Amino acid sequence: MGSQGRSGPPGNGGPGEGEGGEARKLQEGRVARGKRRKGKGKGKARAGQGGRGSGAEGKPGPQTAKEAAGPGADAGARACPREEAEGGRSVEEGARGIVKGVEGSAGAGKEAQGREYGKKEEWRVRARRREGARPGRAQGRGGQAWADIAGTGVAMAAAAGEEEEEEEAARESAARPAAGPALWRLPEELLLLICSYLDMRALGRLAQVCRWLRRFTSCDLLWRRIARASLNSGFTRLGTDLMTSVPVKERVKVSQNWRLGRCREGILLKWRCSQMPWMQLEDDSLYISQANFILAYQFRPDGASLNRRPLGVFAGHDEDVCHFVLANSHIVSAGGDGKIGIHKIHSTFTVKYSAHEQEVNCVDCKGGIIVWPLASGRLGQCLHTIQTEDRVWSIAISPLLSSFVTGTACCGHFSPLRIWDLNSGQLMTHLGSDFPPGAGVLDVMYESPFTLLSCGYDTYVRYWDLRTSVRKCVMEWEEPHDSTLYCLQTDGNHLLATGSSYYGVVRLWDRRQRACLHAFPLTSTPLSSPVYCLRLTTKHLYAALSYNLHVLDFQNP
């Protein structure tokens, strides 16, 4: 079975070996023809022409012998006319010139073979495709059968080649560019240090240069400093990362929506009658009080909607639930019936204790210790009963479990904020001294063992640092419309959110500034309602009003 040019049947040593065998056969044929022509008395010019061969390989096809031999054979052919002019050289010498040219061509072929094997993987895949496709054009009796087999091989090679090309493209996109400024050839650790001084806009522009820089500038280390200075990016004031599963760069993008006030408003739940709801978040679940029940809902993946069917319903109070907290897979609730309820989240286990005859407005639980106001009964083992001489609206236990703070109505004492020792029940200190009568504190929260935030009827949010002074707050923010502040929430760093008493107004504050950043009125005039409770994540803010549970989506504004 004949073939064209350099192609050969399967099992040949490769392109370099086929080319060398063709050159040797061509050389032997020309030497034999030269000897025959010499015996017949023909001239040397005919011996130097290098005509078509008739060896076992068949006709060369469209490619001439001189072209197949390469530049070395062409040089040998050019030497033949000069020998004819001299008239004394033999035909063997003319053929020897052609042999030298063929040997040069064979050497060039070996060199080309080395270069070819040194190419990238995608070029080798293309070469295998061409070699597999050539037997389909072979002439002879077995050509058609070989073409069928080769067609299947080509299809398989094409599929494998596409996968290899995709892998190579992925590797090239992740590889560092070979060309470019010398800066990019520095060690990656040094580049990280240099780029860590860039701001957000410069990093964004750098990511548009090439694929490698786009991957490089997505490193969390480059965005950590920017995220700590951003609003609600998941970092606390001490630098603790609360959202390690989310890339820092993505959180910085969403943080810009918080700063600019770009969000999409929605309603998650509605009630037929007016409520005073309270809520808590845990992982992908939302717990909210409605009348004398606590319902648990599961968020959908977008975080801006809920599954309509509740995961669980927790009952046990005869009147409305005023307040509840989540602690160690339990719900500790306080109700208007003067009772404390303890519900196990993943079962129907519920225990109800009689706290006292009046309503329990607030409760907190940390480290297995439950604190509630106006305690006069026994729940398990009552540690202390403290007389506050005032109505208690809010309670918070210190993260160190050494003390707790109470926020009162400020009617029977000059300061509504007092700190008590948790072990002895004795008064440790009171905060502030210039509160007007009736400046009750409706919400208070510890941000760290030494810092806390408070808000209430006096329309101020105050930030206290126990390490500096207990007589004067470190910073304060005033509600612009002189409205009572029912609740507050913080990201632990720079963002502060408050809920007002009129028109369901939610305000966002940057604690590094005095003025309010943005205000979102969630109700109209006929349905004016206070914001009873606020909760936030890095992407959403949830606000509980009298008739609705609202969500502000900052991820998809």
C-alpha positions in Angstrom: 0.0 0.0 0.0 1.5 3.3 -1.1 1.3 6.6 0.7 2.1 10.2 0.0 5.0 12.3 1.2 6.1 11.5 4.8 3.1 9.6 6.0 3.3 6.0 6.7 1.2 3.2 8.2 0.7 3.0 12.0 3.7 1.7 13.9 6.3 3.9 12.2 8.7 5.7 14.4 7.1 9.1 13.9 7.5 12.0 11.5 11.2 12.2 11.8 11.8 8.5 11.0 9.5 8.6 7.9 11.3 11.6 6.5 14.8 10.0 6.9 13.7 6.7 5.2 12.3 8.6 2.3 15.6 10.5 1.9 17.7 7.4 1.9 15.6 5.6 -0.7 15.7 8.6 -2.9 19.5 8.7 -2.6 19.9 5.1 -3.5 17.7 5.4 -6.6 19.6 8.4 -7.9 23.0 6.7 -7.5 21.7 3.6 -9.4 20.3 5.7 -12.3 23.6 7.6 -12.5 25.5 4.3 -13.0 23.2 3.1 -15.7 23.4 6.4 -17.6 27.1 6.3 -17.4 27.2 2.9 -19.0 25.0 4.2 -21.8 27.3 7.1 -22.5 24.9 9.8 -21.5 26.0 13.2 -20.2 26.5 14.3 -16.6 23.8 16.9 -16.8 21.1 14.3 -17.0 22.6 12.6 -13.9 22.3 15.8 -11.9 18.7 16.5 -12.6 17.1 14.5 -9.8 14.0 13.2 -11.6 11.1 11.3 -10.2 11.9 8.1 -8.3 10.3 4.8 -8.7 11.2 3.1 -5.4 9.0 1.0 -3.1 7.4 4.1 -1.8 5.8 4.9 -5.2 5.5 8.4 -6.8 6.1 11.3 -4.5 2.8 12.9 -5.5 2.4 16.6 -5.8 5.7 17.2 -3.9 8.8 16.9 -6.1 11.9 15.0 -5.0 13.9 18.2 -4.8 11.3 19.8 -2.5 11.2 16.6 -0.3 15.0 16.5 -0.1 15.2 20.1 1.2 17.8 22.9 0.8 20.8 20.4 0.9 19.7 18.6 -2.2 19.1 21.9 -4.0 22.7 22.8 -3.3 23.9 19.5 -4.7 21.9 20.1 -7.9 23.4 23.5 -8.3 26.9 22.0 -8.2 26.2 19.7 -11.2 26.3 22.3 -14.1 29.7 23.5 -12.9 31.0 20.0 -13.1 29.7 19.6 -16.6 31.6 22.7 -17.6 34.8 21.2 -16.3 34.1 18.0 -18.2 36.3 15.7 -16.2 34.2 14.8 -13.2 32.3 11.5 -12.9 28.6 10.9 -12.4 29.3 9.5 -9.0 30.6 12.8 -7.8 27.5 14.6 -9.1 25.4 12.0 -7.3 27.6 12.5 -4.2 26.6 16.1 -4.2 22.9 15.1 -4.2 23.7 12.6 -1.3 25.2 15.4 0.7 22.1 17.5 0.1 19.9 14.6 1.2 21.9 14.1 4.3 21.6 17.8 5.1 17.9 17.5 4.6 17.8 14.5 6.9 19.7 16.4 9.6 17.3 19.3 9.2 14.5 16.8 9.6 15.9 15.5 12.9 16.3 19.0 14.1 12.8 19.8 13.2 11.7 16.7 15.0 13.4 18.0 18.2 11.7 21.3 17.9 8.3 19.7 17.2 8.5 17.5 20.4 9.4 20.6 22.3 6.3 22.5 21.4 3.3 22.9 23.7 0.8 20.1 24.3 -1.9 21.6 22.1 0.4 21.5 19.0 1.2 17.9 19.6 -2.6 17.2 19.7 -3.0 18.9 16.4 -0.1 17.0 14.9 -1.7 13.7 16.0 -4.9 14.8 14.4 -3.2 15.4 11.1 -1.2 12.1 11.2 -4.4 10.2 12.0 -6.3 11.8 9.1 -3.7 11.1 6.4 -4.2 7.3 6.1 -7.8 8.1 5.0 -6.3 9.5 1.8 -4.1 6.5 1.2 -4.1 4.8 -2.1 -4.3 1.1 -2.7 -6.6 -1.9 -1.9 -6.6 -1.5 1.9 -7.0 2.3 1.9 -10.7 2.4 2.5 -10.6 0.0 5.5 -7.8 2.0 7.0 -9.7 5.2 6.5 -12.7 3.8 8.5 -10.4 2.9 11.4 -8.6 6.2 11.2 -11.9 8.1 11.2 -12.8 6.5 14.6 -9.4 7.3 15.9 -9.6 10.9 14.7 -12.9 11.4 16.5 -11.5 10.0 19.8 -8.4 12.1 19.4 -10.5 15.2 18.7 -12.5 14.6 21.9 -9.4 14.1 24.0 -7.7 17.0 22.3 -10.6 19.4 23.3 -10.3 18.3 26.9 -6.6 18.8 26.9 -6.9 22.2 25.2 -9.4 23.3 27.9 -7.0 22.2 30.7 -4.2 24.0 29.0 -6.3 27.1 28.7 -7.1 26.9 32.4 -3.4 26.5 33.3 -2.5 29.4 31.0 -5.1 31.7 32.7 -3.7 30.8 36.1 0.0 31.1 35.1 1.9 34.3 35.5 2.3 36.2 32.3 5.8 35.8 30.8 5.9 39.4 29.3 5.2 42.6 31.1 6.8 44.9 33.7 9.6 43.5 35.8 7.3 44.1 38.8 5.2 41.0 38.0 8.3 38.8 38.1 8.8 39.5 41.8 8.0 36.7 44.3 4.4 36.5 45.1 4.8 37.3 48.8 6.5 40.6 47.9 3.8 41.4 45.4 1.2 40.9 48.1 3.0 43.3 50.3 3.3 45.9 47.6 -0.4 45.6 46.5 -1.7 45.7 50.0 -1.1 49.5 50.0 -3.5 50.0 47.0 -7.0 51.2 47.6 -10.1 49.6 46.3 -10.3 51.5 43.0 -6.7 50.7 42.1 -7.1 47.0 42.9 -10.2 46.9 40.7 -8.3 48.4 37.8 -5.4 46.1 38.3 -7.7 43.1 38.0 -8.7 44.2 34.5 -5.1 43.8 33.1 -5.0 40.0 32.6 -6.4 36.8 34.0 -3.5 36.2 36.2 -3.7 39.6 37.9 -7.5 39.1 38.2 -6.9 35.9 40.2 -4.0 37.5 42.1 -6.0 40.6 43.2 -8.8 38.4 44.5 -6.7 37.2 47.4 -8.3 37.9 50.8 -5.1 39.3 52.2 -5.3 42.3 49.8 -8.8 43.2 50.7 -8.7 42.6 54.5 -7.4 46.1 55.3 -10.1 47.7 53.0 -12.8 45.5 54.5 -11.9 46.5 58.1 -12.5 50.1 57.1 -15.8 49.3 55.3 -19.4 49.1 56.6 -20.7 45.8 57.6 -18.1 43.7 56.0 -18.0 40.9 58.6 -15.0 42.2 60.6 -15.2 43.4 64.2 -13.4 46.3 65.6 -10.7 44.0 66.9 -10.2 42.5 63.4 -12.0 39.2 64.0 -13.5 37.8 60.8 -17.1 36.6 61.4 -17.7 35.4 57.8 -14.8 33.3 56.8 -16.8 31.3 54.3 -17.4 34.4 52.1 -14.6 35.9 50.0 -13.5 39.3 51.4 -13.7 40.9 48.0 -17.3 40.0 47.6 -18.1 41.5 51.0 -16.4 44.7 50.1 -18.6 45.0 47.0 -21.8 44.6 49.1 -20.4 47.0 51.6 -20.5 49.8 49.0 -24.3 49.3 48.8 -24.6 49.9 52.6 -22.5 53.0 52.3 -24.5 54.4 49.4 -27.9 53.2 50.7 -28.6 51.1 47.6 -31.1 48.3 48.6 -34.3 46.6 47.6 -37.2 46.6 50.0 -39.5 43.6 50.5 -42.0 42.1 53.0 -41.3 38.6 54.4 -44.4 38.2 56.7 -47.7 39.9 57.4 -50.1 39.8 60.4 -53.8 40.6 60.5 -53.7 42.3 63.9 -51.1 44.6 65.5 -48.2 42.9 67.2 -45.1 43.8 69.2 -42.8 41.2 67.7 -39.3 40.2 68.7 -36.9 38.2 66.6 -33.5 36.4 66.5 -31.3 35.0 63.7 -29.4 31.7 63.8 -27.6 30.4 60.8 -30.2 30.1 58.0 -33.2 30.3 60.4 -35.4 33.1 61.7 -37.2 33.0 65.0 -40.0 35.6 65.5 -42.7 36.1 68.2 -46.3 36.5 67.2 -48.8 36.9 70.0 -48.1 34.1 72.5 -46.2 31.9 70.1 -42.6 31.8 68.7 -42.3 30.6 65.1 -39.2 29.4 63.4 -38.8 29.9 59.6 -36.0 28.8 57.2 -34.5 31.3 54.8 -34.3 30.5 51.1 -30.8 30.6 49.5 -31.2 34.2 48.5 -31.7 35.3 52.1 -34.4 37.7 51.0 -37.4 35.3 51.3 -38.7 32.6 53.6 -40.2 29.2 53.3 -43.9 29.8 54.1 -44.3 26.7 56.2 -42.7 27.2 59.7 -40.0 24.8 60.9 -41.5 24.8 64.4 -44.0 26.5 66.7 -43.1 27.1 70.3 -46.0 27.8 72.8 -46.3 28.0 76.5 -47.3 31.6 77.4 -50.8 32.7 78.1 -50.1 36.3 76.9 -47.9 37.9 74.3 -44.2 37.0 74.2 -42.3 40.2 75.1 -38.7 39.1 74.6 -36.7 35.9 74.0 -33.1 34.9 73.4 -31.4 31.8 71.9 -28.9 30.0 74.1 -27.4 26.5 73.8 -30.0 25.1 71.5 -32.8 26.5 73.7 -35.2 29.4 73.5 -35.6 31.4 76.7 -38.7 33.5 76.5 -40.3 36.1 78.7 -44.1 36.8 78.5 -46.7 39.2 79.6 -48.1 36.5 81.9 -45.1 36.9 84.2 -43.6 33.5 83.2 -40.3 32.4 81.8 -40.4 29.6 79.2 -37.6 27.4 78.2 -38.0 25.6 74.8 -35.7 23.0 73.3 -35.3 24.0 69.6 -35.1 20.5 68.0 -37.8 18.9 70.1 -41.1 19.6 71.7 -39.6 19.9 75.2 -40.9 23.0 77.0 -40.7 24.1 80.6 -42.5 27.0 82.1 -41.7 28.8 85.3 -43.6 31.4 87.2 -41.2 34.4 87.5 -43.5 36.9 89.2 -47.0 38.4 89.0 -46.1 41.3 86.7 -45.1 41.1 83.0 -41.5 40.2 82.2 -40.4 42.8 79.6 -36.9 41.5 79.0 -34.6 38.5 79.6 -31.0 37.5 78.9 -29.2 34.2 79.2 -25.5 33.5 79.0 -23.4 30.7 80.5 -26.5 28.9 81.9 -27.5 32.0 83.9 -30.9 33.6 83.2 -31.5 37.2 84.2 -34.9 38.9 84.1 -36.4 42.0 85.8 -38.4 42.2 89.0 -37.6 38.6 90.0 -39.6 37.4 93.0 -39.8 33.6 92.5 -37.5 30.7 92.0 -36.4 29.3 88.7 -34.3 26.3 89.4 -32.1 28.0 92.0 -32.5 31.7 92.3 -29.1 33.3 92.9 -30.2 36.9 93.8 -33.2 39.1 93.9 -32.3 42.7 93.2 -34.5 45.7 93.9 -34.1 48.3 91.1 -36.7 50.7 92.4 -37.7 51.3 88.8 -39.3 49.6 85.9 -36.8 47.6 83.9 -37.0 47.8 80.1 -33.7 46.1 79.0 -31.1 43.7 80.3 -27.7 42.5 79.0 -25.1 40.2 80.5 -21.4 41.0 80.1 -19.5 38.6 77.8 -17.2 37.9 80.7 -20.2 36.6 82.8 -19.1 38.8 85.7 -21.7 41.5 85.6 -24.9 42.6 83.9 -26.4 46.0 83.0 -30.0 47.1 83.4 -31.9 49.8 81.5 -34.7 51.3 83.5 -37.5 53.9 83.0 -35.4 56.6 84.8 -38.2 57.5 87.2 -36.9 56.4 90.5 -33.2 56.9 90.0 -31.1 59.7 88.3 -29.4 57.2 86.0 -31.3 54.6 83.9 -28.1 52.5 83.3 -26.7 50.6 86.2 -24.1 47.7 86.3 -24.5 44.9 88.8 -22.2 42.2 90.0 -23.5 38.8 88.8 -22.1 36.8 91.7 -23.1 39.0 94.6 -25.9 41.0 93.1 -24.4 44.3 94.4 -24.5 47.5 92.5 -21.1 48.2 90.9 -21.6 51.5 89.2 -24.0 53.6 87.2 -23.4 55.2 83.8 -24.0 58.9 83.2 -25.4 61.6 85.4 -27.2 64.1 83.2 -30.3 62.2 82.1 -33.6 64.0 82.3 -36.5 62.3 84.1 -38.2 59.7 82.0 -35.2 59.1 79.8 -35.7 55.4 79.9 -33.4 53.0 78.1 -35.3 50.6 75.8 -32.4 48.7 74.4 -28.9 48.0 75.6 -26.2 45.7 74.3 -22.6 44.8 75.1 -20.2 45.1 72.1 -17.2 43.9 74.1 -16.5 43.3 77.8 -15.7 47.0 78.2 -18.0 48.8 75.7 -21.7 48.9 75.3 -24.4 50.8 73.4 -27.8 52.2 74.6 -30.8 54.0 73.2 -34.3 54.9 74.4 -36.8 57.7 75.1 -34.3 60.5 75.1 -33.7 60.1 71.3 -30.0 59.4 71.7 -27.7 56.5 70.9 -24.8 56.5 73.3 -21.5 54.6 73.2 -19.9 53.8 76.6 -16.4 52.7 77.3 -15.9 51.5 80.9 -12.2 51.9 80.7 -12.3 55.6 80.2 -15.2 57.0 82.2 -18.5 55.9 83.5 -19.8 59.4 84.0 -19.8 60.5 80.3 -20.3 58.5 77.1 -17.5 58.4 74.5 -19.8 59.4 71.7 -23.5 60.0 71.0 -25.8 60.3 68.0 -29.1 62.2 68.1 -32.2 61.1 66.2 -32.9 64.0 63.7 -36.7 64.0 64.1 -36.7 63.7 67.9 -38.3 60.3 67.8 -37.9 57.6 70.5 -35.4 54.9 69.5 -36.9 51.5 70.2 -34.0 49.3 69.2 -30.4 49.3 67.8 -28.1 46.9 66.1 -24.4 47.0 65.2 -22.0 45.1 62.9 -19.3 45.2 65.7 -17.3 47.8 63.8 -18.5 50.9 62.1 -22.1 50.4 61.1 -25.0 51.2 63.5 -28.7 50.7 62.7 -31.6 52.2 64.8 -35.4 51.8 64.7 -37.6 54.8 65.4 -41.0 55.1 66.9 -42.7 56.8 63.9 -43.4 55.6 60.4 -41.1 52.6 60.8 -38.0 54.6 60.1 -34.7 52.6 60.0 -31.6 54.7 60.1 -28.0 53.7 59.2 -25.1 55.5 60.9 -21.4 55.5 60.3 -19.9 55.7 63.8 -17.0 57.7 62.5 -19.5 60.5 61.6 -22.1 62.5 63.5 -24.8 62.7 60.9 -27.1 59.9 59.8 -26.1 58.2 56.6 -29.5 57.0 55.3 -33.1 56.7 56.4 -35.6 54.1 55.2 -39.3 54.8 56.1 -41.0 51.4 55.9 -44.6 52.5 56.6 -46.9 55.3 55.3 -48.9 57.8 57.4 -52.1 55.7 58.0 -50.0 52.7 59.2 -47.4 54.4 61.3 -45.6 51.9 63.5 -42.5 51.7 65.6 -39.6 49.4 64.7 -39.7 47.0 67.5 -36.7 44.9 66.6 -33.8 45.0 64.1 -31.4 42.3 62.9 -28.8 42.4 60.2 -26.3 40.3 58.3 -23.6 41.3 55.8 -26.2 41.3 53.0 -29.6 42.0 54.6 -31.4 44.0 57.2 -34.6 42.7 58.9 -37.0 45.0 60.7 -40.1 43.9 62.7 -43.0 46.3 62.7 -46.6 46.1 64.0 -48.1 44.5 60.9 -45.1 43.3 58.8 -41.6 41.9 58.8 -39.6 43.9 56.3 -36.3 43.1 54.6 -33.8 45.4 53.0 -31.7 43.5 50.4 -28.3 45.1 49.9 -26.8 42.3 47.9 -29.2 42.7 44.9 -30.4 46.3 45.1 
